[in-house]
Amino acid sequence: MFSINQRGRRWTIGALCIFGLPPLVVGASALTSAAPVQPEPVTAAVVGAATTPIRHVVVIYKENRSFDEYFGTFPGARGATTALTSSGQVVPLARTPDPVPNDLGHTPGDFKKAYDGGRMDGFDKEAGAVSATGQPLALSQMTESQIPNYWAYARTYGLADNAFADWKGASFANNLYEISGQAGVYDPSLAGATVYMNPASPTVARLKYWGCDDPADTRVQMRRPDGSLYKTFPCFGFRALPNILAEHQISWNFFANAGTNNFRHNALDALTPVRRNAALWSRIQPTSTFMSEAKAGTLPAVSWLVANRNEHPVDTSCAGENETVSWVNAIMSGSDWSSTAIFVIWDEWGGFYDHVKPPQIDGQSFGFRVPLLVISPYTMRGTSSNGGYISHTLYSNVSTLKFIEANWQLPSLTPHDAAANSIMDMFDFSAATRRPKLMLTPRTCPALTTAQRRTLKAENPD
């Protein structure tokens, strides 16, 4: 067991384990042509009672940006404007182009290079760290003028500057953490290995689901406790928070568009306790449904939103920010805003520089810092220009799970989310006045060239 003390709290992580289950469904069109699945029983239990005025939680998943990449120059935050190179030089962070001309390395191997034993000086050694024309992409960051609406949310509501990815690698394992509190680490019925990465291979171009609905020859890499690797089908047996919500009769929806790039980040498709449960699987809805429910004020208690424009290079930050603004505006235009907490979180660093050394508590956690925005009428008033609050508390992707568990008095999924900090300290439920609505205007974004669209379609979205 390993532990970290943070402001009097102990973050404790146990041993590792995972194993792949046999394929559930074969074929890329499985969502429409899959054989019928047998629902597992949903146990009725005492309805979870909310402990705060928050009756709706919305978690918006974004991708592949570090904290210093987006908020390194944000006033009052723990940011950096210079970087340490592998040759020992201190250099200014360049301006990140939007769109970024190529993807950057963000595999476990790239993490190891960038982390460099805690020296944090190897980001320039990652794959794709420098563009074909010599632009220093890994050692770059965006300014407020490039993502003004994200900065507006941070200035008005809440920004966490000490939030980390749970996995020291790419999206798939972090997506599992975001919904399950693990990537198989704590499943006692499995065989001692953990999801390592979704490998680049000829199969990856055909992946539509990252889970049980993928072609039968799909493989992801697994890591045994001794560090050795093997490959297995990405269909696993551990539970996710929707299982707990259903057992306590708490409403939820997971919004992702089937058959599209954003559905690859729906980790529920890789978990048989949801995928095999017809009642739970019916809660997977298109993002257009979320827009309707938000505007109508009929949101479920918990909503997860997988971005269509997820900001993974070469897709633009501008388009991703616009999508976030459209969703937040929809919530604010509906009657549920007064009792809602919105979390916008990025799953991993995407190869971009960050100067804060992540705590290393086991073979999995933590990856580099990621941005976390908290938007709610109940966010703590702080010292940012429009009253926004900056939290320095240690969080990770599973802290959103911990907030939901704490708000509805739910049991934890794993020791990892049980030990996490819950983000409750970014809220003030006793304040006489609430934080105002901030309806923002989407911006005009740069269009991707034909070559960039081709690159985006062909690259591994992990």
Sequence and secondary structure as in RCSB ss.txt:
>XXXX:A:sequence
MFSINQRGRRWTIGALCIFGLPPLVVGASALTSAAPVQPEPVTAAVVGAATTPIRHVVVIYKENRSFDEYFGTFP
GARGATTALTSSGQVVPLARTPDPVPNDLGHTPGDFKKAYDGGRMDGFDKEAGAVSATGQPLALSQMTESQIPNY
WAYARTYGLADNAFADWKGASFANNLYEISGQAGVYDPSLAGATVYMNPASPTVARLKYWGCDDPADTRVQMRRP
DGSLYKTFPCFGFRALPNILAEHQISWNFFANAGTNNFRHNALDALTPVRRNAALWSRIQPTSTFMSEAKAGTLP
AVSWLVANRNEHPVDTSCAGENETVSWVNAIMSGSDWSSTAIFVIWDEWGGFYDHVKPPQIDGQSFGFRVPLLVI
SPYTMRGTSSNGGYISHTLYSNVSTLKFIEANWQLPSLTPHDAAANSIMDMFDFSAATRRPKLMLTPRTCPALTT
AQRRTLKAENPD
>XXXX:A:secstr
 EEEEETTEEEEE          S  STTHHHH                 SSS  EEEEEEE S  HHHHHTT T
TSS  SEEE TTS EEE EE  SS SS    SHHHHHHHHGGGT   GGGSTTSB TT  B TTEE  TTTSHHH
HHHHHHSEEESSEE SSSS HHHHHHHHHHSSSSTT TTS S EEEE   SGGGGG SSSSTTS TT  EEEE T
TS EEEE S B    HHHHHHHTT  EEEE  TTSGGGGG GGGGBHHHHT HHHHTTEE HHHHHHHHHHT   
SEEEEE SS   TTS HHHHHHHHHHHHHHHHHSGGGGGEEEEEEESS TT    S     SSS    B  EEEE
 TTB   SSTTS EEE S EETTHHHHHHHHHTT   SSHHHHHS  SGGGB SS SS                H
HHHHHHHHS   
